[in-house]
Amino acid sequence: AADVVHLCATWANDSGAAIYVDGAKVKEGELAMGKTKKAGGVMNIGQEQDSLGGGYDGNQAFAGSLYNLNMFNMKLSDDQVTKLYGEAHSARWYLTICGKWECDDVLQGSIWSHS
């Protein structure tokens, strides 16, 4: 059986970014401090771009399964990420969710994006 891992990445332009694995912060730092993100963009999951609008390398694609994806309209605190991890499948999340995708049937190795 495959291991299930809960990943969470957070970002705010005034406090930087953090990455969490199974509810625990593993990395944090400054990223795009003072910058803003415009509405109407495209979010790519499972593949990074080598250039704006494309430049994908198939050898760098995510290989695995994605269960679901939540996007919030705020940066989650350490406590909120821990709570989200603990509630994983048993409770509805109490914060405003901008987007929620159930991804049970996403194909492995393909590029999936939602704009």
C-alpha positions, 0 to 999 in steps of 0.5 A: 500500500502507498503511504498517504502524506498530507502536504500544505504550502502557505504564503502571504506577501507580508510573512513569506512561505512555509511548507508542512508535512503531516501537520509539521512545519518543515521549511519556511522563508521569504518568498515574493515578499511585498508582491501581489498575485493578480486574479484570473491566472492559471494554477498548475498542479504536478508540473513546474513551468520552465517558462511563462505559459509552458516549457514543461519537461515530462521528466519533472512531472509528479508521479503519484496520486492526488486525493484532494486539493483545497485553496484558502483565501488566507495564509493558514497559521501553524495551528490551523495547518495542524488542525486541518491535518488532524481532521483530514477526512473526518470533519468539514473545514471551518475556514473559507475555501476558495477552491476545493477539488476532489481528485480521485480519478486524476491520471498519473503523469498527466498535467492537470490545471484549473483556472 
